[in-house]
């Protein structure tokens, strides 16, 4: 799995962090960071949920 974020669309609202906190993180600077671009298989469902629930559709995932 590979995760990409379109930072032009991302509003750093932390929905993804709430669903997959070991993969996404909004830091004190207000920006989203992907802290694990190639997560293990046990996190794939959470990453897909984050992608689907992203309000700005800024996350893309390739398997």
PDBQT receptor file of N, H, CA, C and O in Angstrom, charges set to zero:
ATOM      1  N   UNK A   1       0.831  -1.179   0.000  1.00  0.00    +0.000 N 
ATOM      2  CA  UNK A   1       0.000   0.000   0.000  1.00  0.00    +0.000 C 
ATOM      3  C   UNK A   1       0.878   1.244   0.000  1.00  0.00    +0.000 C 
ATOM      4  O   UNK A   1       1.884   1.328   0.704  1.00  0.00    +0.000 OA
ATOM      5  N   UNK A   2       0.461   2.202  -0.812  1.00  0.00    +0.000 N 
ATOM      6  H   UNK A   2      -0.356   2.134  -1.384  1.00  0.00    +0.000 HD
ATOM      7  CA  UNK A   2       1.154   3.486  -0.847  1.00  0.00    +0.000 C 
ATOM      8  C   UNK A   2       0.110   4.592  -0.678  1.00  0.00    +0.000 C 
ATOM      9  O   UNK A   2      -0.947   4.567  -1.309  1.00  0.00    +0.000 OA
ATOM     10  N   UNK A   3       0.419   5.545   0.170  1.00  0.00    +0.000 N 
ATOM     11  H   UNK A   3       1.277   5.565   0.683  1.00  0.00    +0.000 HD
ATOM     12  CA  UNK A   3      -0.495   6.640   0.482  1.00  0.00    +0.000 C 
ATOM     13  C   UNK A   3       0.076   7.938  -0.069  1.00  0.00    +0.000 C 
ATOM     14  O   UNK A   3       1.265   8.225   0.073  1.00  0.00    +0.000 OA
ATOM     15  N   UNK A   4      -0.795   8.713  -0.699  1.00  0.00    +0.000 N 
ATOM     16  H   UNK A   4      -1.761   8.480  -0.815  1.00  0.00    +0.000 HD
ATOM     17  CA  UNK A   4      -0.404  10.033  -1.171  1.00  0.00    +0.000 C 
ATOM     18  C   UNK A   4      -1.471  11.029  -0.756  1.00  0.00    +0.000 C 
ATOM     19  O   UNK A   4      -2.658  10.703  -0.720  1.00  0.00    +0.000 OA
ATOM     20  N   UNK A   5      -1.040  12.249  -0.441  1.00  0.00    +0.000 N 
ATOM     21  H   UNK A   5      -0.076  12.513  -0.470  1.00  0.00    +0.000 HD
ATOM     22  CA  UNK A   5      -1.954  13.310  -0.048  1.00  0.00    +0.000 C 
ATOM     23  C   UNK A   5      -1.769  14.481  -0.997  1.00  0.00    +0.000 C 
ATOM     24  O   UNK A   5      -0.646  14.914  -1.257  1.00  0.00    +0.000 OA
ATOM     25  N   UNK A   6      -2.877  14.987  -1.512  1.00  0.00    +0.000 N 
ATOM     26  H   UNK A   6      -3.790  14.636  -1.301  1.00  0.00    +0.000 HD
ATOM     27  CA  UNK A   6      -2.846  16.198  -2.322  1.00  0.00    +0.000 C 
ATOM     28  C   UNK A   6      -2.930  17.372  -1.342  1.00  0.00    +0.000 C 
ATOM     29  O   UNK A   6      -4.013  17.736  -0.885  1.00  0.00    +0.000 OA
ATOM     30  N   UNK A   7      -1.786  17.949  -1.032  1.00  0.00    +0.000 N 
ATOM     31  H   UNK A   7      -0.906  17.653  -1.404  1.00  0.00    +0.000 HD
ATOM     32  CA  UNK A   7      -1.724  18.992  -0.022  1.00  0.00    +0.000 C 
ATOM     33  C   UNK A   7      -2.385  20.291  -0.482  1.00  0.00    +0.000 C 
ATOM     34  O   UNK A   7      -2.634  21.172   0.341  1.00  0.00    +0.000 OA
ATOM     35  N   UNK A   8      -2.672  20.429  -1.769  1.00  0.00    +0.000 N 
ATOM     36  H   UNK A   8      -2.470  19.713  -2.438  1.00  0.00    +0.000 HD
ATOM     37  CA  UNK A   8      -3.431  21.586  -2.248  1.00  0.00    +0.000 C 
ATOM     38  C   UNK A   8      -4.903  21.465  -1.845  1.00  0.00    +0.000 C 
ATOM     39  O   UNK A   8      -5.585  22.475  -1.673  1.00  0.00    +0.000 OA
ATOM     40  N   UNK A   9      -5.386  20.241  -1.695  1.00  0.00    +0.000 N 
ATOM     41  H   UNK A   9      -4.832  19.421  -1.835  1.00  0.00    +0.000 HD
ATOM     42  CA  UNK A   9      -6.769  19.995  -1.272  1.00  0.00    +0.000 C 
ATOM     43  C   UNK A   9      -6.903  19.855   0.242  1.00  0.00    +0.000 C 
ATOM     44  O   UNK A   9      -7.932  20.217   0.812  1.00  0.00    +0.000 OA
ATOM     45  N   UNK A  10      -5.872  19.333   0.890  1.00  0.00    +0.000 N 
ATOM     46  H   UNK A  10      -5.035  19.039   0.427  1.00  0.00    +0.000 HD
ATOM     47  CA  UNK A  10      -5.927  19.002   2.315  1.00  0.00    +0.000 C 
ATOM     48  C   UNK A  10      -6.152  20.251   3.163  1.00  0.00    +0.000 C 
ATOM     49  O   UNK A  10      -5.500  21.276   2.966  1.00  0.00    +0.000 OA
ATOM     50  N   UNK A  11      -7.087  20.147   4.111  1.00  0.00    +0.000 N 
ATOM     51  H   UNK A  11      -7.616  19.314   4.271  1.00  0.00    +0.000 HD
ATOM     52  CA  UNK A  11      -7.365  21.233   5.035  1.00  0.00    +0.000 C 
ATOM     53  C   UNK A  11      -6.903  20.900   6.455  1.00  0.00    +0.000 C 
ATOM     54  O   UNK A  11      -7.215  21.633   7.393  1.00  0.00    +0.000 OA
ATOM     55  N   UNK A  12      -6.172  19.816   6.617  1.00  0.00    +0.000 N 
ATOM     56  H   UNK A  12      -5.919  19.220   5.855  1.00  0.00    +0.000 HD
ATOM     57  CA  UNK A  12      -5.623  19.396   7.913  1.00  0.00    +0.000 C 
ATOM     58  C   UNK A  12      -6.690  19.358   9.006  1.00  0.00    +0.000 C 
ATOM     59  O   UNK A  12      -6.472  19.844  10.116  1.00  0.00    +0.000 OA
ATOM     60  N   UNK A  13      -7.843  18.778   8.681  1.00  0.00    +0.000 N 
ATOM     61  H   UNK A  13      -8.020  18.383   7.780  1.00  0.00    +0.000 HD
ATOM     62  CA  UNK A  13      -8.934  18.710   9.644  1.00  0.00    +0.000 C 
ATOM     63  C   UNK A  13      -8.847  17.507  10.583  1.00  0.00    +0.000 C 
ATOM     64  O   UNK A  13      -9.656  17.385  11.503  1.00  0.00    +0.000 OA
ATOM     65  N   UNK A  14      -7.893  16.636  10.365  1.00  0.00    +0.000 N 
ATOM     66  H   UNK A  14      -7.236  16.735   9.618  1.00  0.00    +0.000 HD
ATOM     67  CA  UNK A  14      -7.549  15.519  11.257  1.00  0.00    +0.000 C 
ATOM     68  C   UNK A  14      -8.563  14.380  11.274  1.00  0.00    +0.000 C 
ATOM     69  O   UNK A  14      -8.514  13.539  12.172  1.00  0.00    +0.000 OA
ATOM     70  N   UNK A  15      -9.474  14.326  10.316  1.00  0.00    +0.000 N 
ATOM     71  H   UNK A  15      -9.514  15.009   9.586  1.00  0.00    +0.000 HD
ATOM     72  CA  UNK A  15     -10.373  13.180  10.232  1.00  0.00    +0.000 C 
ATOM     73  C   UNK A  15      -9.542  11.915  10.031  1.00  0.00    +0.000 C 
ATOM     74  O   UNK A  15      -9.786  10.898  10.679  1.00  0.00    +0.000 OA
ATOM     75  N   UNK A  16      -8.570  11.982   9.139  1.00  0.00    +0.000 N 
ATOM     76  H   UNK A  16      -8.372  12.809   8.612  1.00  0.00    +0.000 HD
ATOM     77  CA  UNK A  16      -7.719  10.821   8.863  1.00  0.00    +0.000 C 
ATOM     78  C   UNK A  16      -6.916  10.413  10.096  1.00  0.00    +0.000 C 
ATOM     79  O   UNK A  16      -6.740   9.224  10.364  1.00  0.00    +0.000 OA
ATOM     80  N   UNK A  17      -6.435  11.392  10.838  1.00  0.00    +0.000 N 
ATOM     81  H   UNK A  17      -6.578  12.358  10.621  1.00  0.00    +0.000 HD
ATOM     82  CA  UNK A  17      -5.682  11.080  12.056  1.00  0.00    +0.000 C 
ATOM     83  C   UNK A  17      -6.565  10.363  13.074  1.00  0.00    +0.000 C 
ATOM     84  O   UNK A  17      -6.107   9.456  13.768  1.00  0.00    +0.000 OA
ATOM     85  N   UNK A  18      -7.812  10.768  13.158  1.00  0.00    +0.000 N 
ATOM     86  H   UNK A  18      -8.184  11.505  12.594  1.00  0.00    +0.000 HD
ATOM     87  CA  UNK A  18      -8.731  10.104  14.081  1.00  0.00    +0.000 C 
ATOM     88  C   UNK A  18      -8.981   8.651  13.715  1.00  0.00    +0.000 C 
ATOM     89  O   UNK A  18      -9.198   7.814  14.591  1.00  0.00    +0.000 OA
ATOM     90  N   UNK A  19      -8.951   8.353  12.427  1.00  0.00    +0.000 N 
ATOM     91  H   UNK A  19      -8.775   9.033  11.716  1.00  0.00    +0.000 HD
ATOM     92  CA  UNK A  19      -9.202   6.987  11.962  1.00  0.00    +0.000 C 
ATOM     93  C   UNK A  19      -7.943   6.127  11.899  1.00  0.00    +0.000 C 
ATOM     94  O   UNK A  19      -8.011   4.913  12.090  1.00  0.00    +0.000 OA
ATOM     95  N   UNK A  20      -6.805   6.744  11.635  1.00  0.00    +0.000 N 
ATOM     96  H   UNK A  20      -6.749   7.730  11.480  1.00  0.00    +0.000 HD
ATOM     97  CA  UNK A  20      -5.543   5.998  11.506  1.00  0.00    +0.000 C 
ATOM     98  C   UNK A  20      -4.399   6.824  12.116  1.00  0.00    +0.000 C 
ATOM     99  O   UNK A  20      -3.554   7.343  11.387  1.00  0.00    +0.000 OA
ATOM    100  N   UNK A  21      -4.375   6.943  13.443  1.00  0.00    +0.000 N 
ATOM    101  H   UNK A  21      -5.062   6.522  14.035  1.00  0.00    +0.000 HD
ATOM    102  CA  UNK A  21      -3.395   7.812  14.095  1.00  0.00    +0.000 C 
ATOM    103  C   UNK A  21      -1.940   7.359  13.981  1.00  0.00    +0.000 C 
ATOM    104  O   UNK A  21      -1.031   8.159  14.202  1.00  0.00    +0.000 OA
ATOM    105  N   UNK A  22      -1.709   6.119  13.649  1.00  0.00    +0.000 N 
ATOM    106  H   UNK A  22      -2.447   5.469  13.470  1.00  0.00    +0.000 HD
ATOM    107  CA  UNK A  22      -0.322   5.685  13.476  1.00  0.00    +0.000 C 
ATOM    108  C   UNK A  22       0.156   5.896  12.039  1.00  0.00    +0.000 C 
ATOM    109  O   UNK A  22       1.293   5.567  11.700  1.00  0.00    +0.000 OA
ATOM    110  N   UNK A  23      -0.723   6.447  11.197  1.00  0.00    +0.000 N 
ATOM    111  H   UNK A  23      -1.647   6.714  11.472  1.00  0.00    +0.000 HD
ATOM    112  CA  UNK A  23      -0.379   6.716   9.804  1.00  0.00    +0.000 C 
ATOM    113  C   UNK A  23      -0.392   8.218   9.503  1.00  0.00    +0.000 C 
ATOM    114  O   UNK A  23       0.477   8.723   8.793  1.00  0.00    +0.000 OA
ATOM    115  N   UNK A  24      -1.388   8.925  10.049  1.00  0.00    +0.000 N 
ATOM    116  H   UNK A  24      -2.095   8.515  10.625  1.00  0.00    +0.000 HD
ATOM    117  CA  UNK A  24      -1.551  10.358   9.787  1.00  0.00    +0.000 C 
ATOM    118  C   UNK A  24      -1.399  11.150  11.074  1.00  0.00    +0.000 C 
ATOM    119  O   UNK A  24      -1.770  10.685  12.151  1.00  0.00    +0.000 OA
ATOM    120  N   UNK A  25      -0.845  12.361  10.948  1.00  0.00    +0.000 N 
ATOM    121  H   UNK A  25      -0.543  12.739  10.072  1.00  0.00    +0.000 HD
ATOM    122  CA  UNK A  25      -0.685  13.206  12.123  1.00  0.00    +0.000 C 
ATOM    123  C   UNK A  25      -0.772  14.677  11.709  1.00  0.00    +0.000 C 
ATOM    124  O   UNK A  25      -0.065  15.120  10.804  1.00  0.00    +0.000 OA
ATOM    125  N   UNK A  26      -1.646  15.425  12.384  1.00  0.00    +0.000 N 
ATOM    126  H   UNK A  26      -2.220  15.065  13.119  1.00  0.00    +0.000 HD
ATOM    127  CA  UNK A  26      -1.677  16.874  12.227  1.00  0.00    +0.000 C 
ATOM    128  C   UNK A  26      -0.871  17.426  13.396  1.00  0.00    +0.000 C 
ATOM    129  O   UNK A  26      -1.219  17.228  14.560  1.00  0.00    +0.000 OA
ATOM    130  N   UNK A  27       0.195  18.111  13.067  1.00  0.00    +0.000 N 
ATOM    131  H   UNK A  27       0.478  18.272  12.121  1.00  0.00    +0.000 HD
ATOM    132  CA  UNK A  27       1.113  18.611  14.099  1.00  0.00    +0.000 C 
ATOM    133  C   UNK A  27       0.745  20.023  14.537  1.00  0.00    +0.000 C 
ATOM    134  O   UNK A  27      -0.157  20.650  13.980  1.00  0.00    +0.000 OA
ATOM    135  N   UNK A  28       1.453  20.502  15.534  1.00  0.00    +0.000 N 
ATOM    136  H   UNK A  28       2.186  19.993  15.986  1.00  0.00    +0.000 HD
ATOM    137  CA  UNK A  28       1.196  21.826  16.093  1.00  0.00    +0.000 C 
ATOM    138  C   UNK A  28       1.313  22.940  15.062  1.00  0.00    +0.000 C 
ATOM    139  O   UNK A  28       0.761  24.023  15.257  1.00  0.00    +0.000 OA
ATOM    140  N   UNK A  29       2.026  22.688  13.965  1.00  0.00    +0.000 N 
ATOM    141  H   UNK A  29       2.474  21.808  13.806  1.00  0.00    +0.000 HD
ATOM    142  CA  UNK A  29       2.143  23.709  12.919  1.00  0.00    +0.000 C 
ATOM    143  C   UNK A  29       0.896  23.775  12.028  1.00  0.00    +0.000 C 
ATOM    144  O   UNK A  29       0.811  24.610  11.127  1.00  0.00    +0.000 OA
ATOM    145  N   UNK A  30      -0.082  22.874  12.294  1.00  0.00    +0.000 N 
ATOM    146  H   UNK A  30      -0.013  22.196  13.026  1.00  0.00    +0.000 HD
ATOM    147  CA  UNK A  30      -1.335  22.895  11.555  1.00  0.00    +0.000 C 
ATOM    148  C   UNK A  30      -1.314  22.138  10.240  1.00  0.00    +0.000 C 
ATOM    149  O   UNK A  30      -2.277  22.206   9.476  1.00  0.00    +0.000 OA
ATOM    150  N   UNK A  31      -0.245  21.423   9.964  1.00  0.00    +0.000 N 
ATOM    151  H   UNK A  31       0.537  21.368  10.585  1.00  0.00    +0.000 HD
ATOM    152  CA  UNK A  31      -0.126  20.681   8.711  1.00  0.00    +0.000 C 
ATOM    153  C   UNK A  31      -0.229  19.183   8.949  1.00  0.00    +0.000 C 
ATOM    154  O   UNK A  31       0.175  18.670   9.993  1.00  0.00    +0.000 OA
ATOM    155  N   UNK A  32      -0.777  18.497   7.959  1.00  0.00    +0.000 N 
ATOM    156  H   UNK A  32      -1.105  18.914   7.111  1.00  0.00    +0.000 HD
ATOM    157  CA  UNK A  32      -0.879  17.040   7.999  1.00  0.00    +0.000 C 
ATOM    158  C   UNK A  32       0.416  16.411   7.548  1.00  0.00    +0.000 C 
ATOM    159  O   UNK A  32       1.041  16.863   6.588  1.00  0.00    +0.000 OA
ATOM    160  N   UNK A  33       0.814  15.369   8.243  1.00  0.00    +0.000 N 
ATOM    161  H   UNK A  33       0.306  15.002   9.022  1.00  0.00    +0.000 HD
ATOM    162  CA  UNK A  33       1.987  14.585   7.876  1.00  0.00    +0.000 C 
ATOM    163  C   UNK A  33       1.577  13.124   7.772  1.00  0.00    +0.000 C 
ATOM    164  O   UNK A  33       0.818  12.620   8.599  1.00  0.00    +0.000 OA
ATOM    165  N   UNK A  34       2.084  12.455   6.754  1.00  0.00    +0.000 N 
ATOM    166  H   UNK A  34       2.701  12.865   6.082  1.00  0.00    +0.000 HD
ATOM    167  CA  UNK A  34       1.925  11.012   6.647  1.00  0.00    +0.000 C 
ATOM    168  C   UNK A  34       3.160  10.432   7.327  1.00  0.00    +0.000 C 
ATOM    169  O   UNK A  34       4.269  10.520   6.800  1.00  0.00    +0.000 OA
ATOM    170  N   UNK A  35       2.960   9.846   8.485  1.00  0.00    +0.000 N 
ATOM    171  H   UNK A  35       2.059   9.775   8.913  1.00  0.00    +0.000 HD
ATOM    172  CA  UNK A  35       4.099   9.361   9.269  1.00  0.00    +0.000 C 
ATOM    173  C   UNK A  35       4.441   7.909   8.955  1.00  0.00    +0.000 C 
ATOM    174  O   UNK A  35       5.438   7.376   9.442  1.00  0.00    +0.000 OA
ATOM    175  N   UNK A  36       3.601   7.274   8.134  1.00  0.00    +0.000 N 
ATOM    176  H   UNK A  36       2.791   7.707   7.738  1.00  0.00    +0.000 HD
ATOM    177  CA  UNK A  36       3.869   5.899   7.712  1.00  0.00    +0.000 C 
ATOM    178  C   UNK A  36       3.288   5.722   6.311  1.00  0.00    +0.000 C 
ATOM    179  O   UNK A  36       2.125   5.344   6.169  1.00  0.00    +0.000 OA
ATOM    180  N   UNK A  37       4.078   5.990   5.282  1.00  0.00    +0.000 N 
ATOM    181  H   UNK A  37       5.023   6.297   5.397  1.00  0.00    +0.000 HD
ATOM    182  CA  UNK A  37       3.605   5.941   3.897  1.00  0.00    +0.000 C 
ATOM    183  C   UNK A  37       3.339   4.526   3.391  1.00  0.00    +0.000 C 
ATOM    184  O   UNK A  37       2.626   4.349   2.403  1.00  0.00    +0.000 OA
ATOM    185  N   UNK A  38       3.896   3.530   4.047  1.00  0.00    +0.000 N 
ATOM    186  H   UNK A  38       4.475   3.674   4.849  1.00  0.00    +0.000 HD
ATOM    187  CA  UNK A  38       3.700   2.133   3.660  1.00  0.00    +0.000 C 
ATOM    188  C   UNK A  38       3.292   1.320   4.887  1.00  0.00    +0.000 C 
ATOM    189  O   UNK A  38       4.082   0.526   5.400  1.00  0.00    +0.000 OA
ATOM    190  N   UNK A  39       2.062   1.517   5.355  1.00  0.00    +0.000 N 
ATOM    191  H   UNK A  39       1.421   2.162   4.938  1.00  0.00    +0.000 HD
ATOM    192  CA  UNK A  39       1.648   0.850   6.592  1.00  0.00    +0.000 C 
ATOM    193  C   UNK A  39       1.481  -0.659   6.420  1.00  0.00    +0.000 C 
ATOM    194  O   UNK A  39       1.241  -1.141   5.313  1.00  0.00    +0.000 OA
ATOM    195  N   UNK A  40       1.608  -1.395   7.513  1.00  0.00    +0.000 N 
ATOM    196  H   UNK A  40       1.803  -1.004   8.412  1.00  0.00    +0.000 HD
ATOM    197  CA  UNK A  40       1.417  -2.844   7.452  1.00  0.00    +0.000 C 
ATOM    198  C   UNK A  40      -0.051  -3.183   7.154  1.00  0.00    +0.000 C 
ATOM    199  O   UNK A  40      -0.941  -2.342   7.279  1.00  0.00    +0.000 OA
ATOM    200  N   UNK A  41      -0.264  -4.406   6.768  1.00  0.00    +0.000 N 
ATOM    201  H   UNK A  41       0.460  -5.089   6.666  1.00  0.00    +0.000 HD
ATOM    202  CA  UNK A  41      -1.581  -4.855   6.323  1.00  0.00    +0.000 C 
ATOM    203  C   UNK A  41      -2.672  -4.656   7.371  1.00  0.00    +0.000 C 
ATOM    204  O   UNK A  41      -3.822  -4.402   7.015  1.00  0.00    +0.000 OA
ATOM    205  N   UNK A  42      -2.339  -4.765   8.644  1.00  0.00    +0.000 N 
ATOM    206  H   UNK A  42      -1.405  -4.972   8.933  1.00  0.00    +0.000 HD
ATOM    207  CA  UNK A  42      -3.362  -4.618   9.674  1.00  0.00    +0.000 C 
ATOM    208  C   UNK A  42      -3.906  -3.191   9.780  1.00  0.00    +0.000 C 
ATOM    209  O   UNK A  42      -4.903  -2.967  10.467  1.00  0.00    +0.000 OA
ATOM    210  N   UNK A  43      -3.274  -2.227   9.115  1.00  0.00    +0.000 N 
ATOM    211  H   UNK A  43      -2.465  -2.408   8.557  1.00  0.00    +0.000 HD
ATOM    212  CA  UNK A  43      -3.763  -0.848   9.118  1.00  0.00    +0.000 C 
ATOM    213  C   UNK A  43      -4.462  -0.456   7.814  1.00  0.00    +0.000 C 
ATOM    214  O   UNK A  43      -4.969   0.660   7.696  1.00  0.00    +0.000 OA
ATOM    215  N   UNK A  44      -4.490  -1.357   6.844  1.00  0.00    +0.000 N 
ATOM    216  H   UNK A  44      -4.078  -2.263   6.940  1.00  0.00    +0.000 HD
ATOM    217  CA  UNK A  44      -5.061  -1.031   5.536  1.00  0.00    +0.000 C 
ATOM    218  C   UNK A  44      -6.530  -0.616   5.620  1.00  0.00    +0.000 C 
ATOM    219  O   UNK A  44      -6.933   0.329   4.942  1.00  0.00    +0.000 OA
ATOM    220  N   UNK A  45      -7.326  -1.288   6.423  1.00  0.00    +0.000 N 
ATOM    221  H   UNK A  45      -6.998  -2.056   6.974  1.00  0.00    +0.000 HD
ATOM    222  CA  UNK A  45      -8.748  -0.941   6.532  1.00  0.00    +0.000 C 
ATOM    223  C   UNK A  45      -8.914   0.467   7.093  1.00  0.00    +0.000 C 
ATOM    224  O   UNK A  45      -9.770   1.220   6.629  1.00  0.00    +0.000 OA
ATOM    225  N   UNK A  46      -8.111   0.826   8.080  1.00  0.00    +0.000 N 
ATOM    226  H   UNK A  46      -7.416   0.214   8.457  1.00  0.00    +0.000 HD
ATOM    227  CA  UNK A  46      -8.187   2.165   8.670  1.00  0.00    +0.000 C 
ATOM    228  C   UNK A  46      -7.765   3.231   7.665  1.00  0.00    +0.000 C 
ATOM    229  O   UNK A  46      -8.351   4.313   7.623  1.00  0.00    +0.000 OA
ATOM    230  N   UNK A  47      -6.754   2.931   6.858  1.00  0.00    +0.000 N 
ATOM    231  H   UNK A  47      -6.278   2.052   6.892  1.00  0.00    +0.000 HD
ATOM    232  CA  UNK A  47      -6.295   3.886   5.837  1.00  0.00    +0.000 C 
ATOM    233  C   UNK A  47      -7.366   4.077   4.770  1.00  0.00    +0.000 C 
ATOM    234  O   UNK A  47      -7.616   5.202   4.337  1.00  0.00    +0.000 OA
ATOM    235  N   UNK A  48      -7.999   2.991   4.345  1.00  0.00    +0.000 N 
ATOM    236  H   UNK A  48      -7.796   2.077   4.697  1.00  0.00    +0.000 HD
ATOM    237  CA  UNK A  48      -9.070   3.100   3.359  1.00  0.00    +0.000 C 
ATOM    238  C   UNK A  48     -10.254   3.893   3.933  1.00  0.00    +0.000 C 
ATOM    239  O   UNK A  48     -10.883   4.676   3.220  1.00  0.00    +0.000 OA
ATOM    240  N   UNK A  49     -10.549   3.690   5.201  1.00  0.00    +0.000 N 
ATOM    241  H   UNK A  49     -10.039   3.054   5.780  1.00  0.00    +0.000 HD
ATOM    242  CA  UNK A  49     -11.618   4.468   5.846  1.00  0.00    +0.000 C 
ATOM    243  C   UNK A  49     -11.254   5.948   5.872  1.00  0.00    +0.000 C 
ATOM    244  O   UNK A  49     -12.107   6.799   5.621  1.00  0.00    +0.000 OA
ATOM    245  N   UNK A  50     -10.006   6.259   6.171  1.00  0.00    +0.000 N 
ATOM    246  H   UNK A  50      -9.314   5.567   6.375  1.00  0.00    +0.000 HD
ATOM    247  CA  UNK A  50      -9.549   7.653   6.178  1.00  0.00    +0.000 C 
ATOM    248  C   UNK A  50      -9.678   8.264   4.789  1.00  0.00    +0.000 C 
ATOM    249  O   UNK A  50     -10.089   9.416   4.651  1.00  0.00    +0.000 OA
ATOM    250  N   UNK A  51      -9.332   7.509   3.774  1.00  0.00    +0.000 N 
ATOM    251  H   UNK A  51      -8.997   6.574   3.885  1.00  0.00    +0.000 HD
ATOM    252  CA  UNK A  51      -9.452   7.987   2.394  1.00  0.00    +0.000 C 
ATOM    253  C   UNK A  51     -10.907   8.284   2.068  1.00  0.00    +0.000 C 
ATOM    254  O   UNK A  51     -11.222   9.344   1.526  1.00  0.00    +0.000 OA
ATOM    255  N   UNK A  52     -11.788   7.354   2.394  1.00  0.00    +0.000 N 
ATOM    256  H   UNK A  52     -11.531   6.494   2.834  1.00  0.00    +0.000 HD
ATOM    257  CA  UNK A  52     -13.208   7.509   2.068  1.00  0.00    +0.000 C 
ATOM    258  C   UNK A  52     -13.863   8.637   2.853  1.00  0.00    +0.000 C 
ATOM    259  O   UNK A  52     -14.775   9.287   2.343  1.00  0.00    +0.000 OA
ATOM    260  N   UNK A  53     -13.422   8.882   4.071  1.00  0.00    +0.000 N 
ATOM    261  H   UNK A  53     -12.681   8.354   4.485  1.00  0.00    +0.000 HD
ATOM    262  CA  UNK A  53     -14.071   9.883   4.915  1.00  0.00    +0.000 C 
ATOM    263  C   UNK A  53     -13.402  11.249   4.878  1.00  0.00    +0.000 C 
ATOM    264  O   UNK A  53     -13.858  12.177   5.545  1.00  0.00    +0.000 OA
ATOM    265  N   UNK A  54     -12.335  11.387   4.113  1.00  0.00    +0.000 N 
ATOM    266  H   UNK A  54     -11.964  10.633   3.571  1.00  0.00    +0.000 HD
ATOM    267  CA  UNK A  54     -11.654  12.675   3.988  1.00  0.00    +0.000 C 
ATOM    268  C   UNK A  54     -12.632  13.678   3.364  1.00  0.00    +0.000 C 
ATOM    269  O   UNK A  54     -13.111  13.447   2.254  1.00  0.00    +0.000 OA
ATOM    270  N   UNK A  55     -12.937  14.777   4.048  1.00  0.00    +0.000 N 
ATOM    271  H   UNK A  55     -12.548  14.964   4.949  1.00  0.00    +0.000 HD
ATOM    272  CA  UNK A  55     -13.917  15.725   3.529  1.00  0.00    +0.000 C 
ATOM    273  C   UNK A  55     -13.516  16.397   2.226  1.00  0.00    +0.000 C 
ATOM    274  O   UNK A  55     -14.380  16.836   1.466  1.00  0.00    +0.000 OA
ATOM    275  N   UNK A  56     -12.218  16.485   1.957  1.00  0.00    +0.000 N 
ATOM    276  H   UNK A  56     -11.516  16.129   2.574  1.00  0.00    +0.000 HD
ATOM    277  CA  UNK A  56     -11.764  17.146   0.735  1.00  0.00    +0.000 C 
ATOM    278  C   UNK A  56     -11.255  16.162  -0.312  1.00  0.00    +0.000 C 
ATOM    279  O   UNK A  56     -10.774  16.569  -1.369  1.00  0.00    +0.000 OA
ATOM    280  N   UNK A  57     -11.362  14.863  -0.018  1.00  0.00    +0.000 N 
ATOM    281  H   UNK A  57     -11.753  14.532   0.840  1.00  0.00    +0.000 HD
ATOM    282  CA  UNK A  57     -10.899  13.807  -0.927  1.00  0.00    +0.000 C 
ATOM    283  C   UNK A  57      -9.431  14.021  -1.331  1.00  0.00    +0.000 C 
ATOM    284  O   UNK A  57      -9.069  13.865  -2.498  1.00  0.00    +0.000 OA
ATOM    285  N   UNK A  58      -8.609  14.375  -0.365  1.00  0.00    +0.000 N 
ATOM    286  H   UNK A  58      -8.903  14.502   0.582  1.00  0.00    +0.000 HD
ATOM    287  CA  UNK A  58      -7.205  14.676  -0.603  1.00  0.00    +0.000 C 
ATOM    288  C   UNK A  58      -6.297  13.454  -0.537  1.00  0.00    +0.000 C 
ATOM    289  O   UNK A  58      -5.131  13.530  -0.924  1.00  0.00    +0.000 OA
ATOM    290  N   UNK A  59      -6.818  12.329  -0.051  1.00  0.00    +0.000 N 
ATOM    291  H   UNK A  59      -7.765  12.268   0.263  1.00  0.00    +0.000 HD
ATOM    292  CA  UNK A  59      -6.002  11.136   0.138  1.00  0.00    +0.000 C 
ATOM    293  C   UNK A  59      -6.234  10.156  -0.998  1.00  0.00    +0.000 C 
ATOM    294  O   UNK A  59      -7.374   9.886  -1.378  1.00  0.00    +0.000 OA
ATOM    295  N   UNK A  60      -5.138   9.622  -1.539  1.00  0.00    +0.000 N 
ATOM    296  H   UNK A  60      -4.212   9.841  -1.230  1.00  0.00    +0.000 HD
ATOM    297  CA  UNK A  60      -5.250   8.535  -2.508  1.00  0.00    +0.000 C 
ATOM    298  C   UNK A  60      -4.403   7.372  -2.019  1.00  0.00    +0.000 C 
ATOM    299  O   UNK A  60      -3.366   7.548  -1.381  1.00  0.00    +0.000 OA
ATOM    300  N   UNK A  61      -4.881   6.182  -2.341  1.00  0.00    +0.000 N 
ATOM    301  H   UNK A  61      -5.724   6.038  -2.859  1.00  0.00    +0.000 HD
ATOM    302  CA  UNK A  61      -4.236   4.955  -1.882  1.00  0.00    +0.000 C 
ATOM    303  C   UNK A  61      -4.076   4.022  -3.063  1.00  0.00    +0.000 C 
ATOM    304  O   UNK A  61      -5.007   3.833  -3.846  1.00  0.00    +0.000 OA
ATOM    305  N   UNK A  62      -2.901   3.443  -3.191  1.00  0.00    +0.000 N 
ATOM    306  H   UNK A  62      -2.144   3.596  -2.555  1.00  0.00    +0.000 HD
ATOM    307  CA  UNK A  62      -2.686   2.397  -4.191  1.00  0.00    +0.000 C 
ATOM    308  C   UNK A  62      -2.183   1.158  -3.480  1.00  0.00    +0.000 C 
ATOM    309  O   UNK A  62      -1.332   1.232  -2.594  1.00  0.00    +0.000 OA
ATOM    310  N   UNK A  63      -2.719   0.026  -3.880  1.00  0.00    +0.000 N 
ATOM    311  H   UNK A  63      -3.410  -0.034  -4.600  1.00  0.00    +0.000 HD
ATOM    312  CA  UNK A  63      -2.338  -1.241  -3.229  1.00  0.00    +0.000 C 
ATOM    313  C   UNK A  63      -1.235  -1.932  -3.972  1.00  0.00    +0.000 C 
ATOM    314  O   UNK A  63      -0.795  -3.007  -3.564  1.00  0.00    +0.000 OA
TER     315      UNK A  63
